[in-house]
């Protein structure tokens, strides 16, 4: 089975779309900022997470894959662990605000998927990010053809 093609959407579009349009949607949040080498995100990011929580409340079957990334500073191994820690930090925020953990899948990609060159401070900052992939389970799709 082929991997579904990414459907990039903006955060403010999510709440307006029907459930079937959300499957495999990818929300790239450029406002998620992590300090280099740290798992904690800037508190200004809470607003985005709160929007995400309202979508998860609206659609109780929707699952969320949290994909965390790092820049290329440090070893590949430490970046892989750091990205997993960052994804887990987002999970902890969401579960603390009532989202069931079984609807969340944290995945750390380390430095493997940069969206900008790691040669500048700005590029490295862009690469320290979280992306959200929305997933509608197959059973739900089958129930709503």
C-alpha positions in Angstrom: 0.0 0.0 0.0 1.4 3.4 -1.0 1.9 6.1 1.6 -0.8 8.7 1.3 0.3 12.0 -0.2 0.7 14.8 2.3 -2.2 17.3 2.3 -0.7 20.4 3.8 -3.3 22.6 5.5 -3.2 25.7 7.7 -4.2 25.5 11.4 -7.1 27.8 10.9 -8.5 25.6 8.1 -8.8 22.5 10.3 -11.8 23.6 12.3 -13.7 24.4 9.1 -13.1 21.1 7.3 -15.2 18.0 7.5 -13.7 14.9 9.1 -13.1 13.1 5.7 -11.0 16.0 4.4 -8.7 15.9 7.5 -7.4 12.3 6.9 -3.6 12.5 6.2 -3.7 16.3 6.4 -0.3 17.7 7.5 -0.2 20.8 9.6 3.2 22.3 9.6 3.5 24.8 12.4 6.4 27.2 11.9 5.7 28.9 15.2 6.8 25.9 17.3 10.2 27.0 18.5 12.6 25.0 20.6 15.8 26.4 21.9 18.7 24.5 20.5 19.2 21.2 22.5 16.0 21.6 24.6 12.8 19.7 24.7 10.6 22.5 26.0 8.8 24.7 23.6 8.1 28.4 23.8 4.9 29.1 25.7 3.6 31.2 22.8 3.0 27.8 21.1 0.3 26.9 23.7 -2.3 28.9 21.6 -1.7 26.6 18.6 -1.9 23.5 20.8 -5.1 24.7 22.3 -6.6 25.1 18.8 -5.5 21.6 18.1 -7.2 20.4 21.3 -10.5 22.0 20.2 -10.3 20.0 16.9 -9.6 16.8 18.7 -12.6 17.5 21.0 -14.8 18.2 17.9 -13.7 15.0 16.2 -13.3 12.3 18.9 -12.1 9.7 16.4 -9.3 11.8 15.0 -5.8 10.7 15.8 -2.8 12.9 15.8 0.7 12.0 14.8 3.2 14.4 16.4 6.3 14.6 14.2 9.2 16.4 15.9 12.4 17.5 14.1 15.8 19.0 15.1 18.5 20.9 13.3 21.8 19.2 12.6 23.8 20.5 15.6 25.0 17.6 17.7 25.2 13.9 16.9 22.6 12.2 14.8 21.9 9.9 17.8 21.3 12.7 20.3 19.1 14.6 17.8 17.0 11.5 17.3 16.5 11.2 21.1 15.9 15.0 21.4 13.2 15.0 18.6 11.4 12.1 20.4 11.6 14.1 23.7 10.1 17.1 21.9 7.3 15.0 20.4 6.7 13.6 23.9 6.6 17.1 25.4 3.7 18.0 23.0 2.0 14.8 24.0 2.3 15.7 27.7 0.7 19.1 27.1 -2.2 17.6 25.1 -2.9 14.8 27.7 -2.7 17.4 30.5 -5.5 19.2 28.7 -7.7 16.1 28.4 -6.7 14.5 25.1 -6.5 10.7 25.6 -2.9 9.4 25.1 -4.1 6.6 22.9 -5.1 9.1 20.2 -1.5 10.5 20.0 1.5 9.1 18.3 4.8 10.9 19.0 7.5 10.3 16.4 11.0 11.9 16.4 12.7 12.2 13.1 15.9 13.9 14.4 17.7 15.9 11.7 16.6 13.6 8.8 13.9 15.9 7.3 15.2 19.5 7.2 12.9 22.1 5.6 15.7 24.7 5.5 19.5 24.8 5.2 21.3 24.1 8.5 24.0 26.6 7.4 22.3 29.6 9.0 20.8 30.3 12.5 17.5 31.1 10.8 17.5 27.8 8.9 18.4 25.8 12.0 15.6 27.5 13.9 13.1 26.5 11.1 14.3 22.9 11.3 13.6 22.8 15.1 9.9 22.2 14.6 6.8 20.0 15.1 4.4 18.9 12.4 1.1 17.3 13.0 -0.4 14.7 10.8 -4.1 14.1 11.3 -5.3 10.5 10.9 -8.9 9.2 10.6 -8.8 5.5 11.5 -9.9 3.1 8.8 -12.8 1.9 10.8 -14.2 5.5 10.8 -13.7 5.8 7.1 -15.6 2.6 6.5 -18.5 3.8 8.6 -18.8 7.0 6.7 -18.3 6.2 3.0 
